[in-house]
């Protein structure tokens, strides 16, 4: 990920909001990916995150509202603790599913409500699933990896990301970060 404070164009931006993972969790996941995953393109360590909301095409002029919604929701979030629960594959990605955390779900719901109030988001029909996408593929590898031996971890903060599509895979840039209110370190 590349940290950036500004975006130079008025074109709509591909934006998502996510929890960033602490360095120790990123290190564990990167080792686990190398040891356990095959049959696709491993998501680079610096791009691992837990998506709270994917906004998609967002006008640059709306970023202030998006940042405000993220800051307000994050500031009242309870303490979040995450842990690996299982493996799941969709038609194009492999993900590490995380154990349900009430505070994380409440943060995702609160954030969705704030974004909806601004008219910047519409919730997906399926329920929010806490996960980290760790592998991308064209054909499902049908893996059954052992879970990473990382235990419980606390997200480092929340962030707004710009996603730029590229032939070798999406590249993410951090647009804005904010602390979590209930984070204990």
N, C-alpha and C positions, 0 to 999 in steps of 0.2 A: 504494500500500500504506500501511496505517496501522500504526505500531508500537504494540504493546500487550504488557503483561506479564501481564495477568490476563484471564480470561473470567468473566463474572458468573453464568452459568447452569450447572446440572447436566445440561442436555440434552446428548446426544452432539454432538460437534463434528466438522465436516468438515475434516480435517487432511491436509496433505501436507508432505513434506520436499524441499528443493530447494537447488541452488547459486544464490547470488545473483551477478549479473553486475556487473562494475565500471562505473563511470560512463561511461568512454570507450566501452565496448561498447554500453551503453544508448543513448548519444547516436548512435552509428553506426546501430544498429538502428532507432531512431525516425526518422532521416532516410530510411533505406532503405525503411521501411514506407510513408512518405508518397509517395516517388518511384515505388515499384515495385508496390505492392499495391492492389487494388481488388476490388469484388464481395463485400464483407463488412464486418465490424466489426473494425477494427484493435485489437489488444490494446494497451492503454495502456502507455507506457514504464515506469511504476512497477510494472507487473505482470509484466514479462518475467522469466523465470527458467528454469532447467533442472531439471525434476523428477527427483528420485532415487527417491521412493516416494510413492504416494498411499495413505493409510491409510483415508480415508473416515470413517465414523462412529466417533468415538473418545471414550470417556468422559473427562470432565474430570479425573477422579482418575488416569487413565493418562498424563497429560501428562508427569509426572516421569520415567517409564520411557522415554517417547518421546524426551525431551530427552537423557537419559543415553545412549541408543543412538546418537543423532545426535552427541553430543559425543565419545564413544569412537571411533566410526568416523571422524569428521573429524580427530581428533587423530593418527591413524596413517596418514592419507591421504598418498600421495606427491604430488609436484608435478603439478598439473593444468594442461594447456594445451589450449585449445579453439579451433577455427577452423571457419568455414562450409564445408560440403561440398556441400550440395544443397538442393533444394526438394521438399517432399512435401505432398500433400493427402490427407486422409481424408474421410469423409462430412460432417464438420462443422468441421474446422480445417485451416489451412495452417501448415506448420512449416518452420523453417530447421533442417535436419539438420546436426549437427556432426560433424566428423571423429572417428573412434574414438580415444579417449584411454584408454590402459591404466589409468592411475591413477584416472580418473573411473569406469570400469567396476568396478574393484576396490572403490572407495568404495561404489558402488551395491550391489554384491554383499555387501560386509561389513555395510552398514547393513541390508539385507534379512535377513541371517542373524541379526543382533542383535534386530531387531524380531520375527522369527519365534520366537526364543527366549523373548521376553516374551509371545508369543501375541497380538501386536498387528498382525500382517501376514501375508498370504499372497501369495507372488510371482505375478506374471502369467505365463501360459503362454508368451507371446511374449517374445523377448529384449528387454532394456532397450535403448532407442534414445536416444542423446544428441541432444536437440533443444530448440528454443525455439519454443513456439506463438506465432505472430505475427498470425494472422488467424482469425476465427471467421465461419462463414457457414451459411445454411440450404440454399443450393444451390451446389454446387461451381463456382467460377469458372474452373477449369482454366487456371490461370496458369502461366507459365514465366518467372518473374522472374530477372534477373541477380542473382548473389550479392552481398551487401553487401561493399564494399571495406574490410574491417576487419582482416584478417589474424588472427593468433593473439592470444588474450586469456586471462587467468588469472581464475578466479572470485574474487570478493571474500571470500566466506565461505559457510557453510551455514546454513540456517534452517528452522525449523518455521513453517508458515503455517496460518492459519485461513482457510477459503474460505466466504464467505457468498454464497448464491445471491440474485440480484437480477434483476428483469425486464430491466435493461439489460446484464446479464452478471455473472459472479461478481466479487466484490470480495475482495481478499486483505488479511489483516492479519498482520504479523509477530508471532509469539508468543515466539520465542526464536532467538538467533543464536549461532553458535560459529565460531571460526577454523578454518582448514584447516591441518593439521600440516605439509604439504609445500609450502605456498604460499611462493613467492619473489616479492618485490616490489621 
